[in-house]
Amino acid sequence: MGITQKMIVQDFIMGQTEGVCGGAGNLKIIGDKLIHYQTVIAERRPDVIILNMTRYSLVTGRIQKDIGNYTMDKKMIYARGVPEGYRGELVDFVKSKEPSI
């Protein structure tokens, strides 16, 4: 049995800085970012995880839900409107009503 998406999400939440899931590496951890295909889905910052809530596919939606489920004890803020393929900082898409980072 290989590494599952849930395992990669858990590794990301626990602070791992690298990891790959799937034969093509569709879900991966690079530094403080969790990337699905070419788009940043979550980003770790000190004391907070930024979760990209933009919908792309059913699979991405499941990964986003898993991130929310595994971060119960961590502070989370949400980014929205992130274009597909975006690899930059999610903080650029956090709405002003969210708590400061």
Buried (B, 14 or more C-beta within 10 A) or exposed (E): EEEEBBBBBBBBBEEEEEBBBBEEEBBBBEEBBBBBBEBBBBBBBEEBBBBBBBEBEEEBEEBBEBBBEBBEEEEBBBBBEBEEEBEEBBBEBBEEEBEEB
